[in-house]
Amino acid sequence: MTNPLDKTITVVSGLPRSGTSMMMRMLDVGGIDAVTDKIREADVDNPLGYYEFEPVKKTKDDASWLPSAVGKSVKMVYLLLYDLPTDYHYRVVFMRRNLDEVIDSQNIMLERRGKSQGGLSRDQLRANFKSQLDKVYDWLDEQTHFDVHYVDYNEVLKDPEPVVAAVNVFLGGSLDELGMAGVVKPDLYRNRHA
């Protein structure tokens, strides 16, 4: 009989600017190798790196990267979760963050690059994000090939140890919790809302 872990991939997901890169670093330091192509280099918006892997964006048309990700972690923005094929098992660490902080952080990053949010107001953006997230949460609840653990970005920065311990339990209990907690850099917590 095949061990289900032979086809298990750890996925870090969430909105852009929700702490997914930080969680990828935490898992990497903790003992789960990260799948990344290092194409997008660290910058002022993510001084410790993005941990991205370009092929995830085309998973719907080409999922050939999946076998090389088994036993490892990969970062995927929340809307790409729908594209993952059902013949793998996914342990999703889903990052949540105050939506106003996400919008502020994204706006600052886009302004720095000379881009815009596409003309949407803050209220429209917040409503869009909330609606999309609610649909993703409902969909994930119905998927038998997904296990999901939700992590609050704001809680990680306030008190990382209990969050790290819960993530470790979710992922099997063999991670280096001290190393993971050491990744958290509260001084990089910008654009905060009370």
C-alpha positions in Angstrom: 0.0 0.0 0.0 1.2 3.5 -0.9 2.1 5.8 2.1 -0.2 8.9 1.7 2.9 11.0 2.6 4.4 9.9 -0.6 2.1 12.3 -2.4 1.8 15.1 0.3 2.8 18.6 -0.4 2.8 21.5 2.1 1.3 24.6 0.7 1.6 28.1 2.2 -1.2 30.2 1.0 -3.1 33.4 1.6 -3.6 36.9 0.2 -0.5 38.7 -1.2 1.2 40.6 1.7 -0.3 38.3 4.4 2.9 36.8 5.7 3.3 33.9 3.3 7.0 34.6 2.7 7.6 34.7 6.4 5.8 31.4 6.9 7.8 29.8 4.0 11.0 30.9 5.8 9.8 29.5 9.0 9.0 26.1 7.5 12.3 26.1 5.6 14.3 26.8 8.8 12.0 24.4 10.7 12.9 21.4 8.4 10.6 21.4 5.4 12.6 22.3 2.2 11.1 25.2 0.2 10.4 24.9 -3.5 11.6 28.2 -5.0 13.2 29.4 -8.1 14.8 32.5 -6.6 13.8 34.5 -9.7 12.2 37.2 -7.6 14.9 38.7 -5.5 14.6 40.2 -2.0 13.8 43.9 -2.0 12.7 46.6 0.4 9.1 45.2 0.5 10.4 41.7 1.3 14.0 42.1 2.6 14.3 38.3 3.4 13.0 37.1 0.1 9.7 36.1 -1.6 10.1 32.3 -1.7 8.2 32.1 -5.0 8.1 29.4 -7.7 6.9 30.7 -11.1 5.4 27.3 -12.3 2.7 27.4 -9.6 1.0 30.2 -11.6 0.4 27.8 -14.6 -0.6 24.8 -12.6 -4.1 24.6 -14.3 -2.4 24.0 -17.6 0.8 22.3 -16.5 1.1 20.5 -13.1 4.3 18.8 -14.0 6.1 20.5 -11.1 4.1 18.7 -8.5 6.1 15.5 -8.1 9.3 17.5 -7.3 7.3 19.3 -4.5 6.3 16.1 -2.6 7.6 16.3 1.0 8.4 20.0 0.5 6.7 23.4 0.9 5.6 25.7 -1.9 3.9 29.1 -1.8 0.7 29.7 -3.8 -1.6 32.7 -3.7 -5.1 31.7 -2.4 -6.9 31.7 -5.8 -4.4 29.2 -7.3 -5.5 26.5 -4.8 -8.4 25.7 -7.0 -6.0 24.5 -9.7 -4.3 21.8 -7.7 -5.1 18.3 -9.0 -7.0 15.9 -6.7 -4.4 13.1 -6.9 -2.2 14.7 -4.3 -2.7 15.4 -0.6 -2.1 19.0 0.5 -1.4 20.4 3.9 -2.2 24.0 3.6 -0.9 26.6 6.1 -3.2 29.5 5.2 -2.1 33.0 6.4 -4.7 35.5 7.5 -4.0 39.2 8.0 -6.1 42.3 8.8 -7.4 43.3 5.3 -6.6 47.0 5.8 -3.0 46.1 6.5 -2.9 43.9 3.4 -4.3 46.7 1.3 -1.9 49.3 2.7 1.1 47.0 2.2 0.1 46.2 -1.3 -0.6 49.8 -2.2 2.9 50.9 -0.9 4.5 48.0 -2.9 2.6 48.9 -6.1 3.4 52.6 -5.8 7.1 51.8 -5.4 6.9 49.9 -8.7 4.8 52.6 -10.5 1.7 50.4 -10.6 -1.8 50.8 -9.3 -4.6 48.7 -7.8 -6.6 49.0 -10.9 -8.8 51.9 -9.9 -10.7 50.1 -7.1 -11.4 52.0 -3.9 -10.3 50.6 -0.5 -13.9 49.5 0.3 -14.2 47.7 -3.1 -10.8 46.0 -2.5 -11.8 44.9 1.0 -15.1 43.6 -0.2 -13.5 41.7 -3.1 -10.9 40.1 -0.9 -13.5 39.2 1.7 -15.8 37.6 -0.8 -13.0 35.7 -2.5 -11.6 34.4 0.8 -15.0 33.3 2.0 -15.5 31.3 -1.1 -12.0 29.7 -0.8 -12.6 28.8 2.9 -16.0 27.2 2.0 -14.4 25.3 -0.9 -11.5 24.1 1.2 -13.9 22.8 3.8 -15.4 20.5 1.2 -12.1 19.1 -0.2 -11.0 15.7 1.1 -7.5 16.0 -0.3 -6.8 19.2 1.6 -6.0 19.6 5.3 -5.9 23.3 6.4 -4.4 25.1 9.3 -5.2 28.9 9.6 -2.5 31.2 11.0 -3.1 34.8 12.0 -0.1 36.9 10.8 -0.8 39.5 13.5 -0.7 36.8 16.2 2.6 35.4 14.9 4.3 38.7 15.3 2.8 39.3 18.8 3.6 35.9 20.2 5.2 33.4 17.8 5.8 30.4 20.1 2.2 29.1 20.5 1.6 29.7 16.8 4.7 27.8 15.8 3.8 25.0 18.2 0.4 24.7 16.6 1.9 24.7 13.1 4.3 22.0 14.1 1.5 19.8 15.4 -0.4 20.3 12.2 2.6 19.3 10.1 3.5 16.2 12.1 5.5 17.4 15.1 9.1 17.1 13.9 9.9 20.7 13.1 12.5 22.9 14.8 10.2 25.3 16.7 13.0 27.4 18.2 14.4 28.0 14.7 11.0 28.8 13.3 10.2 31.3 16.0 13.6 32.9 15.4 12.5 33.8 11.9 9.9 36.2 13.1 11.1 39.8 12.8 8.6 42.2 14.4 10.6 45.2 13.1 9.4 44.2 9.6 5.8 44.5 10.7 4.9 47.7 8.9 1.4 49.0 7.8 -0.2 47.9 11.0 -3.8 48.6 12.0 -5.0 48.3 15.6 
